[in-house]
Amino acid sequence: MTPTDKPVPNGRLRRTMPLAGFTARAAGGRLVAGLRARAGDENAVERFHERTADRYTELLGASKGALMKAGQILSMIDADAIGNANFAPYQKALSRLRADAPPMPADLVHAVLRDELGSRADFFAEFDGAPIAAASIGQVHKAVLHDGRTVAVKIQYPGVAQAIRDDLANTELLTTFMRLGAAATGMTIDIRSMAAEITARVTEEVDYRHEAAMITAFADLHHGHPFIRIPEVVPEASADRVLTMTYLDGMDWTEALHADQDLRNTWAEVVFRFINSGSRHGNLAQVDPHPGNFRFNPDGTVGCLDFGCVQTLAERPRWLFIAMMHAGIEGRYEDCRALMLEMGLISADVSPADQRRMVADMTHATSQPQPVIYTAEQMTRSLHALFGGKQNSLPAGQMAVTREFVFLPRMQIAFDHLAAGLRATVPVRAILEDLAGVAEPTTELGKLHHAWVRERGLPCGLDHHDHP
């Protein structure tokens, strides 16, 4: 199987490769097992998977399209932890996509700025041609405006929007990659519903005007917050493929890992509050909270950087989900069952025992001794609760994945990954209860947060929001 060159609109080439063989090989199929048996080499399978994972990671990184984004999502799944050793080399190799995206040359960067901003490109008094970050959709440069403000300028890779649309339009390609994810997790999923929601969110990620609107929505919601920092969009220096926002300083993920433990605990609580506050005080969810999207400050504040992948939640499903989770946390299984039926998550023929087990899995973090100490072992238990493991086969096939909740596992995996990396201690149940409005805050951050909520007059999670 050899890669092919596919032109994209700006004349650059994007490397592509059919994935049917990749899926079969990633499953550790009979072909490789037969090779090992004939050759008598017990390490043949491992080496084969490592070489194949490296090759596909390189190709996905060069694509800068939907497949690279999908690769980043899959890289968050610890296959060793859920007992799927064949997928482990792919998870390890794909993790490079979160940090090692190849940057655009400086001349191409300036060409995009001129094409998108025209004379407004002179809006920058200083512009650093070396990117400070590179990802699947675009890369980020630091600049200074003539009014003295330091800004971050996000520049989309030429041709990436059309390349992603082409990837998403290729139903076979998309479903094949999603089946790989299902094989990695052992989970039964409604691929059609998941594909529809992923297509919608990834399509929005290449729309920088949509991201600008989402940044503004989050900044408005969190205005005056004591420890969550959201950038402000600079519309005069933004366009379809250029997004300029105020620069948020702070440590990156690698630096944050070496900070004092008390500070790491603070950061983890801030991130947990951020990823849950959007849906408790508003109708928003930032569904890509991986560590690279945050900046960590010595005063305990955290800057939140990326709002390309956001869900706007209709009020009824938002409230039903929060109510269902708290019924489960409190052990009100009959109430929880009625809510799950209304949400379409289960059918009436699901047994009470299976339903109780689903609820226990969804609320597992709150049923543990509090506060939760996040370790590699804790993350393994979390993954087992979501996807099952060697000794734990979930009744997941009896639970539907509706469009509203496709990204919830991704959010939990990302937070667990971040908290385990920080080795943080987080009182997750107490935080969820105070965000829902059913209990007073117990932490100092919680008291600051709720003073801000009262000052702003915001609703809590179990309040009915004034939103369609």
Residue pairs with C-beta under 8 A, 6 or more apart in sequence:
1 17
1 18
1 21
2 17
3 15
3 16
3 17
3 59
4 15
4 16
4 17
5 13
5 14
5 15
5 16
6 13
6 14
6 15
6 16
6 163
6 166
7 13
7 14
8 14
8 158
8 159
8 160
8 162
8 163
9 158
9 159
9 162
10 158
10 159
12 158
12 159
14 62
14 63
14 64
14 65
14 159
14 163
15 59
15 62
15 63
16 59
16 63
17 56
17 59
19 173
19 176
19 177
19 180
20 176
22 52
22 56
22 176
22 180
23 176
23 177
23 179
23 180
23 183
24 31
25 31
25 32
25 48
25 49
25 52
26 49
26 52
26 86
26 87
26 90
26 180
26 183
26 184
27 86
27 183
28 45
28 49
28 86
32 44
32 45
32 48
32 49
33 45
35 44
35 45
35 48
36 42
36 44
36 45
45 86
46 89
49 86
49 88
49 89
49 90
50 89
50 93
52 89
52 90
53 89
53 90
53 92
53 93
53 94
54 93
56 71
56 90
56 93
57 71
57 93
57 94
57 96
57 97
60 67
60 68
60 70
60 71
60 94
60 97
61 68
61 96
61 97
61 100
61 101
61 102
62 102
63 163
63 167
64 101
64 136
64 137
64 157
64 160
64 163
65 136
65 160
65 163
65 164
65 166
65 167
66 163
66 164
66 167
66 168
66 174
66 202
67 167
67 173
67 177
68 97
68 101
68 136
69 136
69 137
69 164
69 202
69 205
70 177
70 178
70 181
70 198
71 94
71 97
72 94
72 97
72 98
72 135
72 136
72 290
73 181
73 410
74 90
74 91
74 94
74 180
74 181
74 184
75 91
75 94
75 95
75 96
75 97
75 98
76 290
76 410
76 413
76 414
76 417
77 87
77 91
77 181
77 184
77 185
77 383
77 387
77 413
78 91
78 379
78 380
78 383
78 417
79 85
79 86
79 87
79 88
79 90
79 91
79 184
80 88
80 91
81 376
81 379
81 380
81 383
81 384
81 389
82 184
82 185
82 186
82 380
82 383
82 384
82 387
82 388
82 389
83 389
83 390
84 183
84 184
84 185
84 186
87 183
87 184
90 184
91 184
97 136
98 135
98 290
98 292
99 292
101 134
101 135
101 136
101 139
102 134
103 131
103 134
103 139
104 112
104 131
104 139
104 155
104 157
104 158
106 129
106 130
108 158
109 129
109 131
109 139
109 141
109 155
110 121
110 129
111 158
112 155
112 156
112 158
112 241
112 242
113 121
113 127
113 153
113 155
113 242
114 121
115 241
116 239
116 240
116 241
116 242
117 123
117 237
117 239
117 242
120 236
120 237
123 145
123 146
123 236
123 237
123 244
124 143
124 144
124 145
124 146
124 151
124 153
124 237
125 143
125 144
125 145
125 146
126 143
126 144
127 141
127 143
127 144
127 153
128 141
128 142
128 143
129 141
130 141
131 139
131 140
131 141
132 140
132 141
132 142
132 152
133 139
133 140
133 292
134 140
135 292
137 156
137 157
137 160
137 164
137 205
137 206
137 308
138 154
138 155
138 156
138 157
138 160
138 241
139 154
139 155
139 157
140 152
140 153
140 154
140 155
141 152
141 153
141 155
142 150
142 151
142 152
142 153
142 247
143 150
143 151
143 152
143 153
143 244
144 150
144 151
145 151
145 234
145 237
149 234
149 246
149 247
150 246
150 247
151 234
151 237
151 244
151 245
151 246
151 247
152 231
152 244
152 245
152 246
152 247
152 248
152 305
153 237
153 242
153 243
153 244
154 208
154 242
154 243
154 244
154 245
155 241
155 242
156 206
156 208
156 240
156 241
156 242
158 241
160 206
161 206
161 207
161 241
164 202
164 203
164 205
164 206
165 203
165 206
167 173
167 174
168 174
168 199
168 202
168 203
171 195
174 195
174 198
174 199
175 191
175 195
178 189
178 191
178 194
178 195
178 198
179 191
182 188
182 189
182 191
185 386
185 387
185 388
186 387
186 388
186 393
187 386
187 387
187 388
187 394
187 396
188 396
188 397
189 401
190 400
190 401
193 400
193 401
193 402
193 403
193 406
194 401
194 406
196 403
197 403
197 406
197 407
198 406
201 287
201 309
201 310
201 311
201 407
202 309
204 210
204 211
204 308
204 309
204 310
205 211
205 308
205 309
207 240
208 238
208 239
208 240
208 241
208 242
208 243
209 238
209 239
209 240
211 243
211 307
211 308
212 233
212 235
212 238
212 243
212 245
214 284
214 307
214 308
214 310
215 230
215 231
215 232
215 233
215 245
215 307
216 232
216 233
217 282
217 284
217 310
218 230
218 278
218 284
218 286
218 304
218 307
218 310
219 230
219 231
219 232
219 233
221 277
221 278
221 281
221 282
221 284
221 458
222 228
222 230
222 277
223 456
224 452
224 455
224 456
225 449
225 452
226 448
226 449
226 451
226 452
227 270
227 300
227 301
227 302
227 445
227 448
227 449
228 270
228 273
228 274
228 277
228 301
228 302
228 304
229 248
229 295
229 297
229 301
229 302
229 303
229 304
230 303
230 304
231 245
231 246
231 247
231 248
231 303
231 305
232 245
232 246
233 243
233 244
233 245
234 244
234 245
234 246
237 244
238 244
248 295
248 303
248 304
248 305
249 295
249 297
249 303
250 294
250 295
250 296
250 297
250 301
250 302
250 303
251 259
251 295
251 296
251 297
252 292
252 295
252 296
253 291
253 292
253 294
253 296
253 421
255 296
256 264
256 267
256 291
256 296
256 422
257 264
257 421
257 422
259 267
259 296
259 298
261 423
263 298
263 300
264 422
264 423
264 424
265 422
265 424
265 425
265 426
266 300
266 445
267 294
267 296
267 300
267 302
267 422
267 424
268 374
268 418
268 419
268 422
268 424
268 425
268 426
269 424
269 426
269 427
269 431
269 443
269 445
270 300
270 301
270 302
270 445
271 289
271 294
271 302
271 415
271 418
271 419
272 415
272 419
272 426
272 428
272 431
273 431
273 435
273 445
273 446
273 449
274 286
274 289
274 302
274 304
275 285
275 286
275 289
275 411
275 415
276 431
276 432
276 435
277 435
277 449
278 284
278 285
278 286
279 285
279 313
279 318
279 321
279 322
279 461
280 322
280 435
280 436
280 460
280 461
281 435
281 453
281 458
281 459
281 460
281 461
282 458
282 465
282 467
283 312
283 313
283 314
283 315
283 318
283 465
283 467
284 310
284 311
284 312
284 313
285 310
285 311
285 313
285 407
285 411
286 304
286 306
286 307
286 309
286 310
287 309
287 310
287 311
287 407
287 410
287 411
288 306
288 308
288 309
288 410
288 414
289 411
289 414
289 415
289 418
290 414
290 417
290 418
291 414
291 417
291 418
291 421
293 304
293 305
293 306
294 302
294 303
294 304
294 305
294 418
295 302
295 303
295 305
296 302
296 303
297 303
300 445
309 407
311 404
311 407
313 404
313 467
314 404
314 467
314 468
315 464
315 465
315 467
315 468
317 343
317 402
317 404
318 465
318 467
319 462
319 464
319 465
320 339
320 342
320 343
321 343
321 404
321 405
322 436
322 461
322 462
323 335
323 339
323 462
324 336
324 339
324 340
324 343
325 362
325 363
325 432
326 432
326 433
326 436
326 438
326 461
326 462
327 333
327 335
327 336
327 339
328 336
328 359
328 360
328 362
328 363
329 363
329 366
329 367
329 429
329 432
329 433
333 352
333 355
333 356
333 359
336 355
336 359
337 346
337 352
337 355
340 346
340 355
340 358
340 359
341 347
341 348
343 402
344 400
344 402
345 399
345 400
345 402
345 405
346 355
346 358
346 398
346 399
346 400
347 398
350 358
350 395
350 398
350 399
354 395
354 398
357 394
357 395
358 394
358 395
358 398
358 399
360 367
361 385
361 386
361 394
362 385
364 381
364 382
364 385
365 372
365 382
365 428
365 429
366 428
366 429
366 432
370 427
370 428
370 429
370 430
371 425
371 426
371 427
371 428
371 430
372 378
372 425
372 426
372 427
372 428
373 423
373 424
373 425
374 416
374 419
374 420
374 422
374 423
374 424
374 425
374 426
375 420
375 423
376 420
378 416
378 420
379 416
379 417
379 420
380 389
382 412
382 413
382 416
383 389
383 413
383 416
384 392
385 392
386 409
386 412
386 413
387 394
387 396
387 409
388 394
388 396
419 426
427 442
427 443
430 439
430 441
430 442
430 443
430 446
431 441
431 443
431 446
433 439
434 440
434 441
434 442
434 446
434 449
434 450
435 460
435 461
436 460
436 461
436 462
437 459
437 460
437 461
437 462
437 463
438 462
440 450
441 447
441 449
441 450
453 460
459 465
459 466
